[in-house]
Amino acid sequence: MISPKSFQTQIQTALENENLQAALDTNAAKRAAARQIAIQSLDQDWETLRQQAHASRAATIGNLDAILKQFSAKAQENGWVIHRAENAQQSLEIILEIARLNQAKLVAKSKTMVSEEIGLNHALERAGIKVVETDLGEYIVQLRNERPAHITTPAVHLRRADVAQTFFEKLGLPLTEDVEVLTGAARQVLRQVFLEADIGLSGVNFGVAETGGICLVTNEGNGRMVTTLPRVHIALMGIERLVPTLDDLGLMLTLLPRASTGQKLTVYTTLINQPRRPGEADGPAERHLILIDNGRTALKNSPLAESLYCIRCGACLNACPVFREIGGHAYVGDHGQATTYPGPIGSIVSPGLFGQPEFGHLARASSLCGACKDACPVDINLPKLLLRVRAGEVQVESIHPKPNTPATINIGLRGFTWMVKVPALFRFAQQLAGLFSQVIEPRSSWLRLPGFTGWGYSKDLPKPARQTFHQRWASLEKNLPAAVQNNQPVKAFLNQADHSINKPEPAVILVSQFAAALTAVGGSISFCHSQDLCSRILALIQDRQGDEILAWEDFHFPAGLLEGLRQAGIRITNDQDTSIRIGLTGAAAAIAETGTLVIPAGPGKSNLPSLTTELHLVVLRVGDIHPNLKEVLRLPEMRTASTVALITGPSRTADIELTLTIGVHGPREVHVFCFEE
């Protein structure tokens, strides 16, 4: 029998931490509200999309070897250097060898849970290589020498006062609880890390088999920074993080941000197909992709294979009533080892990847209420998998599974099973339990069982009722109206009026929808004709007291635009000057549904104007607005460009007490000039 004493200690500590309880309550409430609004914004049925995603993930995991082979071959053809790692140690050896060959001293790291899984930071530090987390939440917990407390919100356990004290002690920032000031301090420090790093290291949200590219989703802009500015990029990918096609990717991107953060689309959805091409101004010349197994193949061949469908949105953590009480740091192994993955999915993945003897007891940190399954955007049957872990059904070779159920619970369940088979005995036991609970705890509505039962550590049970359900129903039934007793249907009428509507032209609808969506995510828009474009852009630059801009080259804009700005005294540069405040780019397309701009890299199309500036100006033709993500992902640029950034509003974060803050690593403002020829 597992004796999870350290687990129980962590639980008790979490329950007694008032700051943690307040932080977790805020997270659960805000995430639930945002998720509901985002789901309601869909023009498709959420449940239908979940079932489609479930089928897609099931087909992918069921045919994983073939899809992985297709992806690897295509990625290598694109210029990626492909590495395979069977376990954590091999992963670390590959990364350290790449660092050695490039004489790396500083690694800028974007958020990646698989790097936590393999213990990457400690390995780099032991090798004398400085590694800096650049996601704001990850940076905060790194400064505190802690591990992430949540899959998507690493600092969910902290209040702003905690962050203020950390920045005071580690960065010398005067004590302040102003979230914008705290975020600005991190921006300033981390900007130098991006510029000086020898290697940028990221995770992978999805690998696309048909294109051989990867997709990375972030809100702050750090993901684009680490995959653009350093000369070498290393991407870490669990082998299950694949989708067969761009259509499958579109489905996942429709669900992931809505389930995770309540957004229609993350601010930066970046498709990376290749290293920097000849003629391109920026981007790593060298991209490495490390495909990590680390137990995933064994998990695929086990009764827990469905857990590999997970797309790491964190929705099950936000919905779980147990996680809401104990937080991510309470999920530890039998000997106190931290697990990378907390919450309902972590309670399955941890024993599946790292062993049931060490982590099997985590599956008991669940009420089996089903909230996690309802929240999962790919409809993983998490309660079923949790029960399998409890029953010891973790490895396929386990012919006789060894449940990790405490002996006292086993005895109690056998007795309960015998009792419920005899209705009269069960009714008598119900009445006896009700009377007993009233005697021992008359003033409480809850009943705490002794610790030796296995339920007494931190679980309170509702006090049994004095009357059974059948007794109460019999009493209630006597007073029901005759119509209800006779099961008479209630007639309802819905009057529908036929209104005559003047339908606007499709182009007008798209422009209007795009403008509304862009404004909703904090962007702004101006409409004009092509002959007025220069004067409108000039007016905004002058309003921001600017006299120089970082821009794409002339031939990517309407004829005469940049020359007109030059004649008005605006200095325009295509150099890699990261100190310039204003950037100007075009857009290959836009998405009306989400307010998203599609910005591909290419010769004469530097990433920096849309990445390192404070104000990003975008020139967009009316005819390039498309209705939805699905259509945009079918554009040729999605396959042919070395990288494509889908930008949905200004850079943002909510990593400090879920307080929305605009302008982290990317631009604070995005202004679109939508024009007709």
N, C-alpha and C positions, 0 to 999 in steps of 0.2 A: 504494500500500500504506500502511495506517495504521501509524504508528510510535508505539505506546503507551508511550513512555518514562516519562512521569509515572505512568502506571498501574503499571508495573513497580516504580517507586520506592516507591509507596505499598504495594504488596504486600510488598516486601522489608522495609520499615519495620514493617509489621504482624507479619510472621513473627518479627522480632527483639524484639518487645515482649512480655516475659514476663507483665506484668499483663494485657494484652489477651488473650493466649492463655488464661490462666486464667479470665478473665471469660467468654470465648466458649465455652469447654468447659463451664463451669457452666451457662450459658444453654441450650446444646444438650441437656445431660443432664436438667436439671430440666423443660424444656419437653416433651421426649419422654415422660418418665415421667407427667407430669400429663395430657398429651393422651391417653395410652393409658387411664388410669383413667377419664377423662371419656367417652371413646368407649364403654367397657365398661358405663357406667351407662345407656346408651340402651336403650329397650325395642324399638327398631327397628334394622334392619340398616344399618350405617354406609355400606356401598357402595351400597345402594339409595338412601339419602338423597343421597349425592353425585351419583348419576346424575340424580335428580330436580332437584337444584339446578343441575346442568349444563344440563339441558333448559330450565329456567326462565330461566337467564341467556342462553342461546342465543336463546330466543324474544324476550326483552327487547331484546337488542342488535340482533337481526335486524329488529325493529319499533320501533326506538328513537325515530324521529321522531314516530310516532303516540302512543306512550306518554308521551313528553316533552310533547307538546301537551296531552294529557289531564291530566297532572300539573300543568302550569303553570296551566291554566284553573281547576282545582279549588282549587289553592293560592291563587290570586288571589281566588277566590270566598270563601275562608276568611278573607281579610284580610291575607295576605302581600303585600308589595310585591316584585314579580318583576322581576329584571334579567337580561339576557342579555349575556354577555361572550364575544367570539370569541377573545380571546387574553389573555395576562397583563397587557398594558398597559391594556386596557379594564377588566379586573377591578380593577386598582389605582385607576384613575380613578373608578370607581363608588364604591369604598370610601372614598376620600379625599373625595369630594363628600358622601357621607352624614355623614362625620365633620365636615366643614366646616359643614354645615347644622345640626348638633347642637352645634357649638362644643366638640367633644370634645377633651379633653386627655389622657385615660387610657383605654386599651383593655385589657380583661381577655380573654385569649385562651385558649380551650380547644384541645386538640390537633387539628390539621388538617394533613394532608400536602399538600393542595392549596394551602394558604397558603405552605408552603415552596416549592412548585413555582413560584409566581408572585412570590416574593421580597417578601412582604407586610411583614415586620418592618422591613426596611431602608427601604421606601417610607414607612411611617408615621413612622419616626424622622427621615427627611430632611424630612418635613413638620412636624416639631416636636411630634409626638404620641408620648407614651410608651406602649409596648406591653409587656405582661408575660405571659409564658407561665405558665399556672396548673397544668398537668399537672406532677407532681413531676419526672419525668424531663426533660421539656422545659424546666422552670425551671432545672434543674441545668446543662444544656448551654447555655442562654441566658446564665447567669452566667459560664460558661467561654468564651463567644463561639465556640461550636462549633455544628455542625449535628447533627441527630439521627443516630444510628448504626444505627437499626433502625426499621421501620415502626411497630411497637407498643411497643417497649422502647427509648426514645430514648437512655438512658444505659447501655445494655448493655455498653459498652466500658470502664466505670469501675468501680473497686473502692471500697469504703467509705472508704478512706484518701484517695482522690482527692476524694470528695465532702466529707469533713471539711476538707481543705485549702481547697477552694473556699469553703465556708461561713465558714471562719475569715477568709479574705481579703476576701470580698465582703459578708458579713453581720456580721462581728465576733463570731461565735460561738466560744467557747473550743474549742480542738481536742479533738474526741471522735470515736470511731468507733462510738458507740452509735447504731444506726439509728433507734431511737425518738426519741432526742433530736434527731437531724438532721431527721427528719420533722416533729417538733413545731415546730422553728424555722421550717421552711417554711410550716407551717400558720398560724403566728402572722403572718408577714409577708404571706402571700397573702390572709388573711381581710380585711385592710384594703383590698387591691386590689379584691376583689369588692365591697366596700361603697362604695368611692369611684369605681369605674369609670363612665365616661359611656356606654361601649358594651361589650357583651359579644359576642365573636366566636367562632363555633364552626364545625366542619366538619359533614358529614352522612354518616352511615353508610349510610342508605337513605332515599330518597324514595318514598312510597307513592302510586301514581297514582290509585287509587280514592278515597282520602281527601284527597289534597292536603296531607298532613302529612309530617313528617320523623321519622326515628328516630336517636337518638344513644345510643351505648353507651360507658360509662366505669365505672371502678371506684372512683375517688377521690371523686367528687362535684363536681369542678370543672366538669364539663359542665353539671350542673344549676345550679350557681352562676351561670355566665356567661349562661345562657339564662333566668334568673329574676330576679336582683337588679338589673342595670343597666336603665335606662329604654329602651334601644334594643338590639336583638339583630340581628346580621348572621350569616347562615349561608352558607358557601361550599360549593357542591356541583358536582363534576364531573358532566357530563350523563349519564354512564353509570351513576350510582349509584342506579338506579331498580329498584323491584319493582312489578309490576302490582297486586297485591292484598295484603291483610293475611295471607292464607294463605301467599303467597309470602314475606312478611316473616317469618312464623313458622318457615318452613323454614330461611331464612338465619340466623335467631337461634338455631336449634337447632345449626347447624354452626359458625358463626363463633367463639363463645367457646371451644368445645371444641377447635377447631383452633388457636386463638391462644394462650390462656392456660391451657387445661385446666379451664375452669369450665363448669358446666352453663348458666349464664347470668351475664352481668356483673352487678355489684352494682346499677348504675343503668342501666336500659334505659328511655329517656325518649322518649315519643311527643309531638311538638309539632305541634298542628293549627292553632292560631290565636294571635294576640296576646291580651293580657289582655282579658277581657270585663267589661262593667258589673257591679259588685257583687263582683268578685274583688279580693282584698287585695294580690296581687303578680303579678309577671310583666310583661315589657316591653309598653308600649302600642304599640310599633312593631317589627315584625319584617320584615327584608329577606332575601330569598333570591336569591343570585347564582348563576346557572347558567353554569358555565364550560366552554367547549369546549377551547380551547388545544391544538388538534391532535387531539382525540378523534374528530371526524367523519372526518378523513383516515385515522386509525388504523382506524376501523370499516370503511372501504372498502379496506383493505389486506389482504395475506396474514396480518397479525398481529392481526386483529380479535378473535380468541379471548382475547387478553390483557385485553380490556375486561370479561371475565367476572369478573375479580378482585374480591374483596370485602375486600381489604386486611387479611387476618388475620395475615400475617407467617409462616405455617407453613412456606412454602418456604424462607425464610431460616433458620429453626431447623433444618430438615432437611438443608440443603445442606452437604456437607463442605468446599466451598471457602469459603463464607461463614464457617464455623466457624473457619477458619484466618486469614482476612484481615479480617473485620469490615466494617461498612458504609462506613466512611470511605475505604476503599481504592478504591471504585468512583468513578472520576473520568474525565472526558473526555480527548480526545486532547491537549488543551492544559492539562490539570489542573483543568478546571471540575468542581465537585462535582455529582453527580446526586442528585435528591431520592429516587429509588427504587433501593435497592441489591438485591443478591441475585438469584436466578433471575428473578423477575418484573420487577425493575428492569432487568435486562440485556436485556429485551424491550421494556418500556415506554419506557425512556430513548431508544434509537435510534428507536422508533416515533413518539414525541412530539417529540423534540428533534433528530433527525437521525442517520442512520447514520454519516456521515463523522466526527461528533464522538464518538459513543458505541457504534458498532458493535462495537468490539473487546471490550466488556464481555461479550458472549455467549461469548467464549472462556474466561471465568472459570467454567467448568463442566466437570465430569467426565462429564456426560450419563448419570449413573448412574440417573436416574429417581426419586430420593428425593423431589424436589420435586413431581413429579406424584402420587406416592403420598400425599404429605402434604396436597395441595390439597383443600380441602373442596368445591370445585365442579369438581374433576377437569379442570383446564386441562392440556392436553398441552404442558407447558412444554418438554420436550426437543425436540419437533417445532418449536416456535416459535423456540427457540434456534438450531436448525439453519437455519431460514429467515433469521434475522438474519445468521448466518455466511455464508450464500449470497448475501446482499445483497437478499433478497426483502422489502424493508421497505415500499415505496410501491407502490400498485396501478398507477401509471403507469410503473413501471420495466419496460419491455418486455424490456430486456436488463439484468438485475440485475448489479451490480458487487460480487462477493464481496470481503469485506475480509480474505481469507486471505493471509498472507504468501507471497511467491513461492517461498520454500524449501519450505514445506509443500505447495504446489501441485505442485511438481516431485516431491517425495517421494511424494505420494499417487498421482500418475500411474504412477510406477515400481512402487509397491506393487500397484496395480490390475493392471498387466501381469503381475507375478510370480504373484499368487494364481490367475490363470487357468490356470497350468501346475502341477498337483499335485506333480510330481516336483521342480520348481524351488522351489516353496514349502517342501517338506519339507527340501530342501538348505539353503535360506536360514535356516530355523528352527535347524537344527543348527549352522550357521556362526555365527549370532548368539549362540547359547548358549556356544560355545567362545570367541568374541571377548570376550563380557562377563566370562567367568571370568578372562581374561588381563588385561584393563585394570582391573578392580575386583574382585579375587579375594575380598576380605574383606567386601564389601558385598552386601546383598540387593537393592540398588537400583542403577539405572543412570541417570546424569545425562548428557543429550545436550548438545552444544555450543550456545551461545547463538544462533549464526547460523541454527540450524534452526527457530527460533521456539518451541522447546519447552524451551530451556535456562535460562530466567529463574528459574523457581521450581518446575518440574514434575520430579519424580523418577518414573522408570518402573520397574516390577518387572523384575528381571533375567531375560532369557529362559532357559528351562529347557534343560538339556543334551539331554534326550530329548523328542521330540515327544509330543503327547497320544496319537497312535495307537500309538507304541512302548510307552508306559507302559500303555495299555489292553490291548495284546496280552499283555504280561507279567502283568498282573493277572488277565486272563480265565482263564489256565491254572489259577489257584488258587481260582476261584469254586466254591461248592458246586453240586452237580448241580441242585438245586431251582431255584436262581437262573438257571443257564444254560438250563434248560428253560422258564423263564418261568412256573413253577408259582405259582398264586395262593396267598396266605396267608389262611387263614380266621380271622375275628375274630368273637367273640360278645359281645353286650351284653345282660346280664340286666336287665330292667326290672321293678321291683316295683310292684304296684298298691296304693298307700297310700290309705287313707281319710282325708280331710282335712276338718275342720270349718271351712268358710269363713266368716269374719266378715262382717258387714254392710258394704256398700259405703262408707257414711259413716265407719265406724270405720277402714276401710282408708285412706281419704283423709286423715283426721286423723292417723293414725299415720305415714303417709308424709310428710305435710307437716312434722310435728314432727321427724322424723328428718332431713329435708333442711334445715330451718331450723337445727337444731343443728349440722349438718355445716358450714354456712357461717358459724358464729360467732354466730348469734342464739340467743335463749332463749324459752321458752314456758311459760305457766301455763294450766291448764284450770279453769273454774269455771262456775257458773250465774249468770244475770243478776243475781240478788239479792245475790250475793257480789262482783260486779265492782268496786264502789266500794271496798270494804274491801281487796281484793287490790291494787288500784292504789295506794291510799293507803299501804299497808304498804311497797311498793317505793319510792315517793317519799320516805317518811320514812327508809327504810334508806339512801337516797342523800343524806340530809341536805338535802332540798329543801323549800322552802316556797312556791315559785311555779312555774307551768308555762305554756308557750305552747301553746295548744290551738285546735282548730276550735271553731266556735260550737256551742251546746248542742244544737240540733235535729239534729245529725249523730250523736249518741250515744244509747244507750238512755236512756229517760226517767229523770231524776233523778240521773244519774251526776255531771255537773259540779257540780250543786247540793250533792250529798253531799260532794264534795271541798271546796267552799267552806265548808261548815259545819264541816269538820274543820280549817279554818285555812289551806287552800291558796289562795294568790292565783293567779287564772287570768286570763290576758290574751289578747286576740286581736290586740293591736298588733304592729307589725313590730319587735319588740325582739330583736335578734340576740344579746344578751348572756345570755339565759335558757338555762340548761343542760338543761332537761327539756322535751320536747315530747310532745303527746298527739294522736293522730289516729285516725280509723277506717280501714277498708280496704274497698274495694268488692268485692274478691275476693282469693283467694290461689291459688297453684299448688302442688299437692302434690308434683309431680315435682322441683321445683327449690327449694322453700322460699321462694317469691317472694310479696311483698305488692303488691297493685295499688292505687295511691293516686292518684285523679284530683283535679285542681284544680276549683274551682267557687266560687260564692258561699258564704262562710262556711268555705271549706276552704283556708286558707293553706298554701303550700308550706313555709313556714319551720319548723314543728314537726318535719318529717321531713328538714330540710336543714341548718339552722344549729345545732341543739342537739347536745349530747354524748350524751344518752340519749333515744332515740325509743321511746315507748310506743305500742302499736297495739292497738286493740280490733277483734276479728274474730269474726264469727258462724261457727259450725261449718258452717252450710248454705251459706256463701259460698266454700268451698274447692272448687276444680275440679281435675281430674286433671292437665291439661297446658296448655302455652302456647297451643296451637292453639285450645282451647276459650275461653280467656280473651280472645284477640284477636278473638273473635266477639261479645263483650259490647258493648252499645250505647255504653258510656262510651268505648270506644276510638275511636269516630268523633265523638262529640258533645262530649267534654270538650276544653277549650282545650289542656291538657297532661295526660298520664298518666305517672306514675313507677312503673315496675316495680322494686321494691327487693328485692334478694336478699342479706340480711345487712348487717353494718356496713360503713362505708367502709373501703377497704383499698388498699394499694399494694405492689408488689414491685420498685419502680424502683431501689432501692439494693441492688446485688449480689443481686437476686432474693430478698431477705429480706422475708418477709411481715410487714407492719406494719399494725395495725388503727387506724382513726381518722385520716384525712388531712384532708379538708375537710368531710365529712359526719359523722354520729354515730358514736361509738365503740361504742355498744351499741344493739341493737334487741331489744326485749322485747315479745312478743305475748301478749295476754290473749284466749284462745280460749274463747268462752262459748256456752252454749245458753240459749234463752229459758226 
